[in-house]
Amino acid sequence: MVYVEGLRGLCLDTDILVDYLRGPSEVVMSLFRLALDKDVMLSTTVINAFEVWLGVFLAPEPDRISKPTEEFLNSLVILDLDYEAAKEAGRLMATLRRKGTVIDVRDLLAGCIAKRYGLPMVTRNLRHYLRIDGLRVLPPEVALESLEKL
């Protein structure tokens, strides 16, 4: 079990955002409620927001889901890509390429943004982020357990 001592913020990956928007699973709904109760900041990155909006605009009826998506994303802190996160992403991409390891650039950027802000990435896609050294990666169930201990 992972306990993140003093946890005061979480960065939510696209899969968690989509889970919430589609009618949240029990664990994701509990995560959101408990974060609100415990005054824990919920955030996502501008990269994850892009991925959510891409899904909206590719949907058969984007007009129907645009407003709830806008309201939901506006309720989160959106973390921007800054110079330091971009530099770290470039360094890490070069290191991984030299090793012959592939990582999606969007995952790399989102992970480096979360790392820059010192926030764990909450995701079910652990393998997408585990190659980013120094980034804490939590499945939603573990993030929920960590919040319960605060």
Order of alpha helices (4+ residues) and beta strands (2+ residues): beta-alpha-alpha-beta-alpha-alpha-beta-alpha-alpha-beta-alpha-beta-alpha
